[in-house]
Amino acid sequence: MATQNEIERTYDYMDDIFRVSLGDHADITGAMYNGDFSLTLDQAQQKKHDFILDSIKLKPGSKIMDIGCGWGPVLYEAAKHGGKGIGFTLSPAQARACKADGLNVLVKDWKDVDPKDVGKVDGVVSVGAFEHFCSIDEYKAGKQEEIYRDFFKLCSDSLDKGGKLYLQTMLWGKSVPNVNDIDVNAKKLSDSWILGHIEKFYPGSWLPSNIGQIEKCAKPYFKLVSENNGRLDYIQTMKEWGRAWKKPSLRKFIFMVKLAPRYARDKDFRYQITSLRYGCNRLCFEREIMTHQRMVFEKVK
Ligand SMILES: C[S@@+](CC[C@H](N)C(=O)[O-])C[C@H]1O[C@@H](n2cnc3c(N)ncnc32)[C@H](O)[C@@H]1O
């Protein structure tokens, strides 16, 4: 599991740049174009929100739990439809931003969430957070599926029978990489080099092997009712992010200047910037080293 410190390394320094480029409730996960790339990024993110809220059958008054809520895009959308919710993140910057906008968001690891404290909810969502739930070390120690089962148990304990869980995550693509092949010093732009930079970008994170593995871990509590692949949509999302980040703004310029000392002293940070510069995550999707799934589960008992 990525620690709070590792999540802060990934997200907190990006707080300004994400929010200046993408808005206050920035979605930092793949949008839903369903292959229609004439849509704008905002339209495709809206389509995703509609799909999520429809999947969990949100109604006015519904209560949802968002595990890994980021800057609160789904909680915010749920509130616009009369829903209410609680969100968990490991990023203090995200929680501060959400609270400032009246969202109920806590800096808390889902592993420490007691379902009794949350109470029953009508739907659970987790969008682009599952990627962080198992670290490379936990994967090597054979703990991956135990972690995923614990996650599904928390979701199950929070729902009544028939309740829905929307889960969106990156997964390994054609095959699970060999951890020994991940090397930030490998030949530039080779798969090993790209994965080496991805490891620096998302420290403490390892992806699920495939959809079958996720379904198996969910099985004691949930049945998979629908799934669709969002790999190509994610590539388009990342192209749009690249365009948004490149748009000049004074706030962005000040932010870059503030980051300069960190860039000079912190090697891992330089790797993260390189990862962004070369679009390592997008290359992983293009080369099918990674893929991306949207899944809707229903609680069976
Ligand atoms: C890529 S962001 C996705 C944010 C948001 N769901 C979205 O779609 O924009 C991943 C989120 O997962 C959160 N996260 C990762 N591991 C977590 C954990 N163990 N417990 C709670 N949140 C976690 C991070 O803090 C971050 O908010």
The ligand as a MOL file (V3000), in Angstrom:
LIG
                    3D

  0  0  0     0  0            999 V3000
M  V30 BEGIN CTAB
M  V30 COUNTS 27 29 0 0 0
M  V30 BEGIN ATOM
M  V30 1 C -5.4010 9.1670 -8.8800 0
M  V30 2 S -6.1090 9.7890 -7.4110 0 CHG=1
M  V30 3 C -7.8130 9.6430 -7.8860 0
M  V30 4 C -8.6590 10.6950 -7.2790 0
M  V30 5 C -10.1210 10.7530 -7.7150 0
M  V30 6 N -10.8340 9.5430 -7.3840 0
M  V30 7 C -10.2820 11.1020 -9.1800 0
M  V30 8 O -10.8620 10.3070 -9.9110 0
M  V30 9 O -9.8510 12.1810 -9.5790 0 CHG=-1
M  V30 10 C -5.8880 8.5080 -6.2110 0
M  V30 11 C -6.4900 8.8160 -4.8660 0
M  V30 12 O -6.4290 7.6430 -4.0410 0
M  V30 13 C -6.0920 8.0400 -2.7350 0
M  V30 14 N -5.5820 6.8620 -2.0160 0
M  V30 15 C -4.5800 6.0350 -2.3630 0
M  V30 16 N -4.4170 5.0790 -1.4460 0
M  V30 17 C -5.3570 5.2790 -0.4810 0
M  V30 18 C -5.6910 4.6330 0.7290 0
M  V30 19 N -5.0150 3.5770 1.1600 0
M  V30 20 N -6.7190 5.1220 1.4660 0
M  V30 21 C -7.4070 6.2300 1.0610 0
M  V30 22 N -7.1230 6.8790 -0.0950 0
M  V30 23 C -6.1110 6.4270 -0.8500 0
M  V30 24 C -5.0980 9.1580 -2.9540 0
M  V30 25 O -4.9280 9.9390 -1.7980 0
M  V30 26 C -5.7910 9.9110 -4.0890 0
M  V30 27 O -6.7710 10.7630 -3.5450 0
M  V30 END ATOM
M  V30 BEGIN BOND
M  V30 1 1 1 2
M  V30 2 1 2 3
M  V30 3 1 2 10
M  V30 4 1 3 4
M  V30 5 1 4 5
M  V30 6 1 5 6
M  V30 7 1 5 7
M  V30 8 2 7 8
M  V30 9 1 7 9
M  V30 10 1 10 11
M  V30 11 1 11 12
M  V30 12 1 11 26
M  V30 13 1 12 13
M  V30 14 1 13 14
M  V30 15 1 13 24
M  V30 16 1 14 15
M  V30 17 1 14 23
M  V30 18 2 15 16
M  V30 19 1 16 17
M  V30 20 1 17 18
M  V30 21 2 17 23
M  V30 22 1 18 19
M  V30 23 2 18 20
M  V30 24 1 20 21
M  V30 25 2 21 22
M  V30 26 1 22 23
M  V30 27 1 24 25
M  V30 28 1 24 26
M  V30 29 1 26 27
M  V30 END BOND
M  V30 END CTAB
M  END
